[in-house]
Amino acid sequence: MAEPSLAEQLSFVVDPELTGALTDELIDCWTDVTNAGGSVGFVPPVTPDDIRPTAVRSFAACGETDHLLVGFTPEGRVACWLILGDTGSPLRAHWRWVLRVMVHPKHQGRGYGALLLRAADDAARGLGAEALHLTVRGGTGTDGFYARLGYTEVGRIPKAIRPTPGDDRDEIYMVKNL
């Protein structure tokens, strides 16, 4: 029997029911991504308790103004996720922020990040969005990943991010028209 295609390995759900178990699994993923060096708002080392307050605030608007997109494995486990954030302005209702993009470290290198971003394109179109905006931390190479998926750098703020004293990074703004 043939191995399932990459696209068949994940199922994407917009705004899944945020049960306690799913919330814990998302927070565990966030913790593991951070501790593996991912640029998702924290500096390692972190514990789930460090991330929980930010996660709870992030998830509170999901299903209303923001939308959580989760990629699940065939076993129903979280492999990757992101948030499509509302801009907070009716003048910008035609685009969304892409926030907290992460692929669990045990699933990295399989193309799941690209699948997640393509699923985000589809979900955003379904919400009526015409463009997606995101920021990345300079010096990580993630801007190249997003560029390969159709994002264009539109600006940067030098030294806007300071993971540790003496390690100042640019914040890079990128846009993708849908």
Disulfide bonds with the S-S distance in Angstrom:
none
